[in-house]
Amino acid sequence: MDNNQMMLYMLENERKRYEYAKEFQKTLRWAILSVLGAITIIACSYMYFVVPVEEDTMVVTNGSQMIDSSSIGGNNGM
């Protein structure tokens, strides 16, 4: 193998290594974004379905009595 063939061989290997590194970065970027998106969806679902919302209402009856009632509910529309 002479010097020109060796240089062409090394350049071809360097080009392939660059393409593989570029594809790996793309894959890693999408994997990180997917994990962050899944965490966000899980956190939002947890806050919507699991964490209750507490409501305090004050009711005045007969002009002098005050009744404090609190209710816990998440889905008031259903």
C-alpha positions, -999 to 999 in steps of 0.1 A, spaced: 0 0 0 16 33 -10 12 66 6 -18 78 -16 -38 47 -10 -31 49 28 -43 85 28 -75 77 9 -82 48 33 -77 69 64 -99 97 50 -127 72 42 -125 58 78 -126 94 92 -157 102 71 -175 70 83 -165 78 119 -179 113 115 -212 100 101 -216 75 130 -209 101 156 -235 124 140 -261 97 140 -253 88 176 -258 125 186 -291 126 168 -303 94 185 -291 106 219 -308 140 215 -342 123 207 -338 98 235 -333 127 260 -362 147 246 -384 116 248 -375 109 284 -382 146 294 -415 145 276 -425 113 293 -416 128 327 -436 159 319 -467 139 309 -465 117 340 -461 147 363 -490 165 347 -512 134 349 -502 129 386 -511 165 394 -545 162 376 -556 127 388 -539 121 422 -533 154 439 -567 166 452 -580 201 451 -593 215 483 -621 240 484 -633 261 514 -667 277 513 -682 298 541 -719 297 544 -738 322 565 -772 311 578 -797 331 599 -775 361 597 -754 350 627 -742 314 622 -713 307 600 -707 272 587 -673 263 573 -675 234 549 -646 220 530 -647 195 502 -620 177 484 -625 168 447 -605 166 416 -630 163 387 -659 186 394 -671 184 358 -677 147 358 
